[in-house]
Amino acid sequence: MKCPHCDAKVKLDSKLYFKSFLGRYTCPSCNNKFKLKRGIKYYIWVLIAIAVAFLDSYYVMNFAQTTTFSGVIFASWLVLLFFAFCYIDRKLENNMPTIKVD
């Protein structure tokens, strides 16, 4: 992504991604704040990801109920889903246009 203030290229790494939870990023070059211009495709991606997560979690829980470690299996599954979502989301956000925050 590109800083709208100084036009510096900013790579959205894990530290910057988790540091700006609400979507307001700080440029490391000029220290100005900016945010992403998210389109309808991004919100469709989020809705599809949530639906797939619920559906997959349902199937994992049906499988895990027959085992002794069902809680551990389900917790592991949720951690896996979290990291997969964050990775894909970060890759998508790296290519989004940015806008200034006043």
N, CA, C and O of each residue as an XYZ file, in Angstrom:
408
protein
N       0.837     -1.171      0.000
C       0.000      0.000      0.000
C       0.883      1.235      0.000
O       2.081      1.159      0.270
N       0.285      2.357     -0.301
C       1.048      3.589     -0.464
C       0.492      4.658      0.476
O      -0.720      4.842      0.577
N       1.389      5.352      1.154
C       0.989      6.439      2.051
C       0.445      7.594      1.210
O       1.126      8.041      0.287
N      -0.766      8.093      1.501
C      -1.310      9.201      0.707
C      -0.660     10.549      1.025
O      -0.852     11.510      0.279
N       0.097     10.638      2.107
C       0.743     11.895      2.491
C       2.090     12.072      1.794
O       2.359     13.120      1.208
N       2.934     11.043      1.861
C       4.297     11.178      1.322
C       4.575     10.236      0.148
O       5.689     10.228     -0.374
N       3.602      9.453     -0.271
C       3.710      8.495     -1.381
C       4.771      7.424     -1.164
O       5.283      6.853     -2.127
N       5.102      7.151      0.085
C       6.048      6.073      0.389
C       5.309      4.740      0.352
O       4.146      4.646      0.745
N       5.995      3.731     -0.120
C       5.397      2.402     -0.151
C       5.504      1.787      1.245
O       6.592      1.703      1.814
N       4.369      1.361      1.786
C       4.302      0.792      3.130
C       3.894     -0.664      3.002
O       2.850     -0.980      2.432
N       4.720     -1.543      3.532
C       4.394     -2.970      3.518
C       3.634     -3.297      4.796
O       4.099     -3.007      5.898
N       2.483     -3.892      4.643
C       1.646     -4.248      5.784
C       2.131     -5.574      6.355
O       1.693     -6.643      5.930
N       3.035     -5.494      7.315
C       3.534     -6.704      7.957
C       2.653     -7.036      9.162
O       1.708     -6.309      9.469
N       2.967     -8.121      9.829
C       2.141     -8.576     10.950
C       2.098     -7.558     12.079
O       1.048     -7.356     12.690
N       3.215     -6.920     12.360
C       3.268     -5.944     13.454
C       2.343     -4.761     13.174
O       1.567     -4.363     14.043
N       2.420     -4.202     11.980
C       1.567     -3.075     11.617
C       0.103     -3.501     11.532
O      -0.790     -2.735     11.894
N      -0.142     -4.712     11.059
C      -1.506     -5.226     10.919
C      -2.198     -5.328     12.277
O      -3.330     -4.868     12.424
N      -1.541     -5.920     13.263
C      -2.160     -6.099     14.574
C      -2.111     -4.825     15.414
O      -2.928     -4.650     16.318
N      -1.170     -3.941     15.127
C      -1.059     -2.692     15.874
C      -2.220     -1.751     15.550
O      -2.670     -1.001     16.416
N      -2.690     -1.786     14.341
C      -3.777     -0.900     13.921
C      -5.047     -1.716     13.735
O      -5.486     -1.972     12.614
N      -5.620     -2.112     14.848
C      -6.771     -3.013     14.854
C      -7.996     -2.399     14.170
O      -8.755     -3.117     13.518
N      -8.200     -1.099     14.305
C      -9.382     -0.453     13.744
C      -9.175      0.059     12.322
O     -10.066      0.701     11.767
N      -8.021     -0.212     11.726
C      -7.805      0.132     10.330
C      -7.165      1.478     10.078
O      -7.128      1.928      8.933
N      -6.660      2.134     11.103
C      -5.923      3.389     10.921
C      -4.442      3.084     11.056
O      -3.963      2.711     12.127
N      -3.733      3.247      9.964
C      -2.324      2.895      9.917
C      -1.465      4.143     10.041
O      -1.899      5.238      9.683
N      -0.256      3.981     10.544
C       0.702      5.071     10.661
C       1.863      4.795      9.715
O       2.474      3.727      9.757
N       2.156      5.759      8.872
C       3.260      5.624      7.924
C       4.581      5.664      8.684
O       4.796      6.578      9.481
N       5.472      4.698      8.461
C       6.763      4.727      9.146
C       7.683      5.847      8.652
O       8.626      6.214      9.354
N       7.432      6.390      7.473
C       8.284      7.455      6.931
C       7.916      8.835      7.487
O       8.782      9.566      7.966
N       6.624      9.187      7.419
C       6.210     10.543      7.803
C       5.377     10.587      9.084
O       5.025     11.671      9.548
N       5.060      9.440      9.656
C       4.278      9.315     10.895
C       2.872      9.906     10.808
O       2.274     10.210     11.840
N       2.336     10.073      9.612
C       0.952     10.511      9.440
C       0.038      9.297      9.378
O       0.464      8.200      9.016
N      -1.212      9.506      9.734
C      -2.178      8.409      9.748
C      -2.951      8.363      8.435
O      -3.242      9.390      7.822
N      -3.272      7.143      8.025
C      -4.107      6.928      6.852
C      -4.910      5.659      7.056
O      -4.627      4.866      7.953
N      -5.912      5.477      6.217
C      -6.707      4.255      6.286
C      -6.938      3.728      4.882
O      -6.637      4.392      3.890
N      -7.470      2.536      4.821
C      -7.691      1.883      3.535
C      -9.069      2.222      2.996
O     -10.020      2.423      3.751
N      -9.153      2.281      1.693
C     -10.433      2.491      1.030
C     -10.962      1.108      0.645
O     -10.632      0.563     -0.408
N     -11.784      0.568      1.524
C     -12.305     -0.783      1.306
C     -13.542     -0.723      0.419
O     -14.438      0.094      0.631
N     -13.573     -1.596     -0.569
C     -14.708     -1.653     -1.469
C     -15.665     -2.768     -1.089
O     -15.483     -3.442     -0.074
N     -16.667     -2.952     -1.897
C     -17.692     -3.965     -1.646
C     -17.104     -5.371     -1.720
O     -17.582     -6.272     -1.031
N     -16.077     -5.573     -2.543
C     -15.450     -6.897     -2.652
C     -14.833     -7.332     -1.329
O     -14.871     -8.512     -0.979
N     -14.269     -6.383     -0.598
C     -13.661     -6.711      0.691
C     -14.723     -7.196      1.677
O     -14.521     -8.191      2.374
N     -15.843     -6.499      1.733
C     -16.896     -6.883      2.678
C     -17.562     -8.195      2.285
O     -17.999     -8.952      3.152
N     -17.642     -8.471      0.990
C     -18.144     -9.775      0.540
C     -17.176    -10.870      0.976
O     -17.605    -11.936      1.418
N     -15.868    -10.614      0.854
C     -14.853    -11.578      1.310
C     -15.028    -11.866      2.792
O     -14.955    -13.024      3.203
N     -15.256    -10.842      3.601
C     -15.417    -11.041      5.043
C     -16.659    -11.881      5.332
O     -16.601    -12.788      6.162
N     -17.768    -11.604      4.674
C     -18.997    -12.381      4.888
C     -18.820    -13.842      4.473
O     -19.280    -14.747      5.168
N     -18.156    -14.069      3.346
C     -17.906    -15.444      2.902
C     -16.983    -16.157      3.880
O     -17.198    -17.328      4.192
N     -15.960    -15.466      4.366
C     -15.029    -16.073      5.328
C     -15.737    -16.451      6.621
O     -15.462    -17.509      7.187
N     -16.640    -15.604      7.096
C     -17.390    -15.912      8.318
C     -18.299    -17.112      8.095
O     -18.386    -17.992      8.952
N     -18.976    -17.154      6.951
C     -19.863    -18.284      6.655
C     -19.083    -19.591      6.555
O     -19.520    -20.613      7.085
N     -17.946    -19.568      5.889
C     -17.117    -20.774      5.767
C     -16.587    -21.195      7.131
O     -16.519    -22.389      7.426
N     -16.213    -20.232      7.963
C     -15.710    -20.553      9.303
C     -16.789    -21.233     10.142
O     -16.507    -22.209     10.836
N     -18.018    -20.729     10.085
C     -19.104    -21.360     10.835
C     -19.400    -22.763     10.323
O     -19.583    -23.690     11.113
N     -19.449    -22.918      9.013
C     -19.744    -24.225      8.426
C     -18.647    -25.233      8.747
O     -18.934    -26.359      9.151
N     -17.403    -24.834      8.570
C     -16.292    -25.731      8.890
C     -16.239    -26.063     10.373
O     -15.945    -27.198     10.748
N     -16.519    -25.086     11.211
C     -16.513    -25.329     12.658
C     -17.604    -26.313     13.054
O     -17.413    -27.130     13.955
N     -18.730    -26.236     12.391
C     -19.814    -27.188     12.655
C     -19.362    -28.616     12.332
O     -19.597    -29.538     13.113
N     -18.713    -28.793     11.180
C     -18.242    -30.128     10.799
C     -17.121    -30.618     11.711
O     -17.060    -31.804     12.036
N     -16.243    -29.723     12.120
C     -15.166    -30.109     13.037
C     -15.745    -30.526     14.381
O     -15.295    -31.510     14.968
N     -16.732    -29.793     14.875
C     -17.342    -30.155     16.162
C     -18.093    -31.482     16.065
O     -18.063    -32.271     17.009
N     -18.757    -31.738     14.957
C     -19.426    -33.039     14.792
C     -18.417    -34.175     14.802
O     -18.687    -35.240     15.358
N     -17.265    -33.961     14.195
C     -16.215    -34.970     14.206
C     -15.600    -35.092     15.593
O     -15.347    -36.199     16.068
N     -15.357    -33.950     16.246
C     -14.646    -33.942     17.523
C     -15.500    -34.441     18.683
O     -14.948    -34.824     19.715
N     -16.810    -34.449     18.555
C     -17.667    -34.891     19.656
C     -17.487    -36.366     19.965
O     -17.813    -36.823     21.061
N     -16.981    -37.093     19.020
C     -16.786    -38.527     19.245
C     -15.458    -38.819     19.928
O     -15.177    -39.974     20.248
N     -14.636    -37.804     20.158
C     -13.331    -38.018     20.780
C     -13.301    -37.415     22.182
O     -14.167    -36.621     22.550
N     -12.308    -37.800     22.940
C     -12.152    -37.307     24.306
C     -11.649    -35.870     24.330
O     -11.984    -35.112     25.241
N     -10.858    -35.492     23.353
C     -10.229    -34.174     23.331
C     -10.994    -33.191     22.447
O     -10.374    -32.441     21.693
N     -12.297    -33.176     22.520
C     -13.092    -32.332     21.628
C     -12.805    -30.845     21.844
O     -12.756    -30.087     20.876
N     -12.616    -30.415     23.088
C     -12.315    -29.006     23.356
C     -10.981    -28.584     22.779
O     -10.851    -27.488     22.234
N      -9.986    -29.455     22.900
C      -8.653    -29.150     22.374
C      -8.688    -29.094     20.851
O      -8.071    -28.220     20.242
N      -9.399    -30.014     20.249
C      -9.500    -30.031     18.783
C     -10.198    -28.772     18.289
O      -9.754    -28.156     17.320
N     -11.286    -28.384     18.946
C     -12.023    -27.200     18.508
C     -11.207    -25.928     18.730
O     -11.207    -25.044     17.873
N     -10.519    -25.821     19.854
C      -9.681    -24.644     20.110
C      -8.545    -24.554     19.091
O      -8.220    -23.466     18.617
N      -7.946    -25.687     18.756
C      -6.890    -25.705     17.739
C      -7.440    -25.266     16.391
O      -6.780    -24.541     15.646
N      -8.642    -25.707     16.086
C      -9.289    -25.332     14.829
C      -9.526    -23.821     14.771
O      -9.296    -23.201     13.733
N      -9.983    -23.228     15.871
C     -10.225    -21.785     15.896
C      -8.932    -20.991     15.734
O      -8.920    -19.963     15.057
N      -7.857    -21.452     16.341
C      -6.559    -20.782     16.184
C      -6.103    -20.866     14.732
O      -5.605    -19.885     14.179
N      -6.269    -22.020     14.118
C      -5.910    -22.189     12.707
C      -6.727    -21.256     11.820
O      -6.179    -20.624     10.917
N      -8.036    -21.164     12.068
C      -8.885    -20.258     11.292
C      -8.457    -18.805     11.464
O      -8.442    -18.041     10.499
N      -8.114    -18.426     12.682
C      -7.699    -17.050     12.952
C      -6.455    -16.686     12.147
O      -6.419    -15.640     11.500
N      -5.447    -17.534     12.183
C      -4.212    -17.230     11.460
C      -4.414    -17.271      9.947
O      -3.805    -16.480      9.226
N      -5.248    -18.169      9.459
C      -5.530    -18.213      8.021
C      -6.255    -16.945      7.579
O      -5.922    -16.363      6.546
N      -7.252    -16.516      8.364
C      -7.984    -15.296      8.018
C      -7.058    -14.084      8.038
O      -7.097    -13.262      7.122
N      -6.232    -13.966      9.065
C      -5.320    -12.816      9.172
C      -4.340    -12.776      8.007
O      -4.047    -11.702      7.483
N      -3.830    -13.930      7.597
C      -2.881    -13.982      6.482
C      -3.543    -13.517      5.181
O      -2.990    -12.684      4.463
N      -4.722    -14.055      4.884
C      -5.411    -13.689      3.641
C      -5.852    -12.233      3.682
O      -5.729    -11.518      2.688
N      -6.365    -11.792      4.825
C      -6.818    -10.416      4.967
C      -5.659     -9.432      4.801
O      -5.815     -8.392      4.160
N      -4.520     -9.751      5.363
C      -3.344     -8.884      5.237
C      -2.891     -8.794      3.784
O      -2.509     -7.719      3.320
N      -2.930     -9.911      3.063
C      -2.547     -9.896      1.648
C      -3.515     -9.043      0.827
O      -3.093     -8.317     -0.073
N      -4.814     -9.129      1.138
C      -5.794     -8.307      0.427
C      -5.608     -6.826      0.744
O      -5.670     -5.983     -0.151
N      -5.381     -6.512      2.015
C      -5.239     -5.112      2.411
C      -3.963     -4.478      1.864
O      -3.908     -3.258      1.708
N      -2.948     -5.266      1.572
C      -1.714     -4.725      0.998
C      -1.949     -4.101     -0.369
O      -1.208     -3.206     -0.774
N      -2.966     -4.560     -1.086
C      -3.220     -4.086     -2.446
C      -4.336     -3.054     -2.529
O      -4.717     -2.659     -3.631
N      -4.868     -2.608     -1.400
C      -5.980     -1.656     -1.412
C      -5.475     -0.220     -1.499
O      -4.389      0.097     -1.013
N      -6.274      0.647     -2.123
C      -5.911      2.067     -2.134
C      -6.080      2.679     -0.742
O      -6.841      2.167      0.079
N      -5.372      3.769     -0.482
C      -5.407      4.411      0.831
C      -5.984      5.818      0.727
O      -5.962      6.441     -0.334
N      -6.503      6.305      1.859
C      -7.015      7.673      1.933
C      -6.472      8.335      3.195
O      -6.144      7.663      4.172
N      -6.384      9.656      3.159
C      -5.848     10.414      4.288
C      -6.840     10.426      5.441
O      -8.054     10.398      5.240
N      -6.299     10.469      6.649
C      -7.106     10.649      7.849
C      -6.720     11.991      8.437
O      -5.550     12.237      8.730
N      -7.701     12.854      8.610
C      -7.407     14.191      9.155
C      -7.482     14.206     10.656
O      -7.264     15.248     11.275
